Amino acid sequence: MSINQDEENTIELEEEQFESEGVENDSNPDDQMQPFNPSKIDIAVSPVSMDSLIERMEHGEIELNTDFQRRADLWSPNKMSRLIESILIRLPLPAFYFDASDEDKWLVVDGLQRLSAIRKFVLDKERPLRLHGLEFLSKELKGKTYDELPRVYKRRLKECQVTTYQIRPTTPTEVKYSIFQRINTGGLTLNNQEIRHAMAKPRERDFLKKCAENQHLIMTMGDQSRRMSDQEHVLRFFAFFQHDFQTSKKNITAFLDDMLEEIKQKTDAELVGLKGLFDTAIERCNRLLDDDVFLKILDGSQKQKRKSSTLFEVWSVCLGRCKPEEFARLESNKDVIKARNRELLKEDIEFFNAITYSTQKLENVKIRHERVKNLLNQVLRETSDA
């Protein structure tokens, strides 16, 4: 059964919204969910002084995730000043949440922008925050930095008591991710990959970032760094390349979470090997499919020529698994493969649906991977017989 133009237009409109929201958001959070044991949740409630948090920030013992701090949608100077004013006039602050698994390096779960504002006001000596837009203390403190505050206000700030919720080391990793998703209330609503980034160590962040800087990936998928979709694509490749999603009994979010945890356990040499696998797979996709790479609608308008995350997933994994001699045979028959790829997209309604709707359903994952594997295997058999 072929797909007519009206069907293409309808599908594209629905897919357009899906792709702009991120590849994971297509999954139902209840699909394949493995409930965790509530008794394993270990969160300590502890009042601490602001001075204690400032000292931790000064010594790098709170991970403020500088990648996020460079985002354009952080608090304005006026909003930061209002927070400082709230402390100085002794208004209570909302609680802070930390992942305190590592006593020497707390991760901020909720309260990142508040802590960033306090750090900029108290600790940043090069470009310190000057108070502006105050409601109650404008006459007295307008334009002042922390060092210019009267002693009474410095004391109030340091003695300010705040409530902290500290997630303890015995809390399982999957529970930490769930807690982060549930209670993160910052001005920037984080997507799943940004949450992973916030909870990862610099080593894993740097690895995914370097993989995402692959020029073949940027050429095919475009610049997707703004909301870390590029790093999610990298993680998605490794997860589907290394593991069988159909037997994982987890939804796509947990599936990718597990892959990041696996990356954390890799040696530096193993990470170099993984990056090599990724680089090879993406280069092969470009060399084999040329301008058709990851395109779902091949003959539409320029607006319709959007790259598909699911096609990225299936083609990168399938070609990444090919032996060098197999890929050489495929590349020598690239015109045949491109023609059959076009036929698959236009004539196979089941395949088209599997890359467009409910893309995380096991049956749809199975369909799209089997179709592409069969396409490649058929060409390999034909060239072997020739």
Secondary structure as GFF3:
##gff-version 3
##sequence-region A 1 386
A	DSSP	alpha_helix	5	21	.	.	.	ID=ss1
A	DSSP	three_ten_helix	23	26	.	.	.	ID=ss2
A	DSSP	three_ten_helix	38	40	.	.	.	ID=ss3
A	DSSP	beta_strand	43	49	.	.	.	ID=ss4
A	DSSP	alpha_helix	50	58	.	.	.	ID=ss5
A	DSSP	beta_strand	62	63	.	.	.	ID=ss6
A	DSSP	alpha_helix	66	69	.	.	.	ID=ss7
A	DSSP	alpha_helix	77	88	.	.	.	ID=ss8
A	DSSP	beta_strand	96	99	.	.	.	ID=ss9
A	DSSP	beta_strand	106	110	.	.	.	ID=ss10
A	DSSP	alpha_helix	112	122	.	.	.	ID=ss11
A	DSSP	alpha_helix	138	141	.	.	.	ID=ss12
A	DSSP	three_ten_helix	146	148	.	.	.	ID=ss13
A	DSSP	alpha_helix	151	159	.	.	.	ID=ss14
A	DSSP	beta_strand	161	167	.	.	.	ID=ss15
A	DSSP	alpha_helix	173	183	.	.	.	ID=ss16
A	DSSP	alpha_helix	192	199	.	.	.	ID=ss17
A	DSSP	alpha_helix	202	212	.	.	.	ID=ss18
A	DSSP	alpha_helix	215	221	.	.	.	ID=ss19
A	DSSP	alpha_helix	229	242	.	.	.	ID=ss20
A	DSSP	three_ten_helix	245	247	.	.	.	ID=ss21
A	DSSP	alpha_helix	252	264	.	.	.	ID=ss22
A	DSSP	alpha_helix	268	289	.	.	.	ID=ss23
A	DSSP	three_ten_helix	290	292	.	.	.	ID=ss24
A	DSSP	alpha_helix	309	320	.	.	.	ID=ss25
A	DSSP	alpha_helix	324	331	.	.	.	ID=ss26
A	DSSP	alpha_helix	334	347	.	.	.	ID=ss27
A	DSSP	alpha_helix	349	354	.	.	.	ID=ss28
A	DSSP	alpha_helix	362	385	.	.	.	ID=ss29
###
